[in-house]
């Protein structure tokens, strides 16, 4: 099993297929909301096991802020540390690209997962694609990357 940045169209399609499986099929997010115009400018990351994408996510860089989103892990691989491995890699990439803050919109049910990685909730919960979310932020410091 390994983590990699997407470098070609085939890998990008693997990420899209995984996101469609998790968000569209499992969570009933409309496909037109899931696959959007931000995919063209995002850095996409995959976790691959036996030539199959089992985890994915994307990073959008806006000045000194990196927005992490579309984090998905294939159902049979959940609760095995895959999400943590994926997030650590994306956090590292964000830092390497000059981010001083990492932000994300977490589904409420996975807020504890992001808290364990050092993210802090910000503001009020809101609905996105029919699912309750909360913004969470992590200021990048030397200490915040002891996890990595």
C-alpha positions as CSV (number, residue, x, y, z in Angstrom):
1,X,0.0,0.0,0.0
2,X,1.3,3.4,-0.9
3,X,0.2,7.1,-1.1
4,X,0.8,9.2,-4.3
5,X,-0.1,12.4,-5.9
6,X,-2.2,11.9,-9.0
7,X,0.0,12.5,-12.1
8,X,-2.2,11.3,-15.0
9,X,-5.7,11.0,-16.3
10,X,-6.1,7.3,-15.4
11,X,-5.2,8.0,-11.7
12,X,-7.6,11.0,-11.7
13,X,-10.4,8.8,-13.0
14,X,-9.6,6.3,-10.2
15,X,-10.1,9.1,-7.7
16,X,-13.4,10.2,-9.4
17,X,-14.7,6.6,-9.3
18,X,-13.9,6.3,-5.6
19,X,-15.5,9.6,-4.8
20,X,-18.6,8.6,-6.8
21,X,-18.8,5.3,-4.9
22,X,-18.5,6.9,-1.5
23,X,-20.3,10.2,-1.9
24,X,-22.8,9.7,-4.7
25,X,-23.7,6.0,-4.2
26,X,-23.3,5.7,-0.4
27,X,-24.2,9.2,0.8
28,X,-26.5,10.2,-2.1
29,X,-24.7,13.4,-2.9
30,X,-25.8,14.6,-6.4
31,X,-23.0,13.8,-8.9
32,X,-23.0,17.4,-10.2
33,X,-22.1,18.6,-6.7
34,X,-19.5,16.0,-6.1
35,X,-17.4,16.4,-9.3
36,X,-16.9,20.2,-9.8
37,X,-14.8,22.9,-11.5
38,X,-12.3,22.8,-8.6
39,X,-11.1,19.4,-9.6
40,X,-9.2,20.9,-12.5
41,X,-6.9,23.0,-10.3
42,X,-6.7,20.7,-7.3
43,X,-3.8,18.5,-6.2
44,X,-5.3,15.0,-6.0
45,X,-3.9,12.3,-3.8
46,X,-4.5,8.5,-3.8
47,X,-3.8,5.6,-1.5
48,X,-3.3,2.5,-3.7
49,X,-3.4,-1.1,-2.6
50,X,-2.9,-3.9,-5.1
51,X,-3.3,-1.5,-8.0
52,X,-6.7,-0.3,-6.7
53,X,-7.5,3.2,-5.3
54,X,-8.7,2.7,-1.8
55,X,-8.5,6.3,-0.5
56,X,-8.4,9.7,-2.1
57,X,-8.6,13.4,-1.4
58,X,-7.8,16.8,-2.9
59,X,-6.0,20.0,-1.9
60,X,-6.9,23.4,-3.2
61,X,-4.3,26.1,-2.6
62,X,-5.6,29.7,-2.0
63,X,-2.7,31.9,-0.9
64,X,-1.4,30.7,2.4
65,X,-4.5,28.4,3.0
66,X,-4.8,24.9,1.8
67,X,-8.4,23.5,1.6
68,X,-8.5,19.7,1.9
69,X,-11.6,18.1,0.7
70,X,-13.2,15.1,-1.0
71,X,-11.5,12.8,1.5
72,X,-12.9,9.3,0.9
73,X,-11.9,5.7,1.9
74,X,-13.4,2.7,0.3
75,X,-15.8,1.0,2.7
76,X,-13.9,-2.3,3.3
77,X,-10.7,-0.3,4.2
78,X,-12.3,2.1,6.8
79,X,-11.1,2.1,10.4
80,X,-7.7,0.8,9.5
81,X,-5.6,4.0,9.5
82,X,-6.0,4.7,5.8
83,X,-7.7,8.0,6.3
84,X,-5.0,9.1,8.8
85,X,-2.3,8.1,6.3
86,X,-4.1,10.0,3.5
87,X,-4.5,13.1,5.7
88,X,-0.9,13.1,6.9
89,X,0.3,13.0,3.3
90,X,-2.1,15.8,2.2
91,X,-1.1,18.0,5.2
92,X,2.6,17.4,4.3
93,X,1.9,18.4,0.6
94,X,0.0,21.5,1.8
95,X,2.9,22.6,4.0
96,X,5.4,21.9,1.2
97,X,3.3,24.3,-1.0
98,X,3.6,27.1,1.5
99,X,0.3,26.8,3.4
100,X,0.3,28.1,6.9
101,X,-3.3,27.1,7.5
102,X,-5.2,24.0,6.5
103,X,-9.0,24.2,6.3
104,X,-11.7,21.7,5.6
105,X,-15.4,21.2,5.8
106,X,-15.9,18.1,7.9
107,X,-19.0,16.0,7.9
108,X,-20.2,16.2,11.5
109,X,-19.9,12.4,12.1
110,X,-16.2,12.5,11.3
111,X,-15.3,15.6,13.2
112,X,-13.6,13.5,16.0
113,X,-11.3,12.0,13.3
114,X,-10.1,15.5,12.3
115,X,-9.8,16.7,15.9
116,X,-7.3,13.8,16.5
117,X,-5.2,15.3,13.7
118,X,-5.2,18.7,15.4
119,X,-8.0,20.4,13.5
120,X,-10.2,22.8,15.5
121,X,-13.9,23.5,14.7
122,X,-14.7,27.0,13.6
123,X,-18.2,28.6,13.4
124,X,-21.5,27.0,13.2
125,X,-22.6,23.7,11.6
126,X,-24.0,24.1,8.1
127,X,-25.7,21.9,5.5
128,X,-23.9,20.9,2.3
129,X,-25.4,18.5,-0.2
130,X,-27.9,17.5,2.5
131,X,-25.2,16.5,5.0
132,X,-24.3,18.5,8.2
133,X,-20.8,19.9,8.1
134,X,-18.5,22.1,10.2
135,X,-15.5,24.1,9.1
136,X,-12.3,23.0,10.8
137,X,-8.8,24.6,10.7
138,X,-5.3,23.7,11.6
139,X,-2.6,26.4,11.8
140,X,0.7,24.9,10.7
141,X,3.4,25.1,13.3
142,X,6.4,22.9,14.0
143,X,4.4,21.2,16.8
144,X,1.4,20.5,14.5
145,X,3.7,18.3,12.4
146,X,5.1,16.1,15.1
147,X,2.4,13.7,13.9
148,X,4.0,13.4,10.5
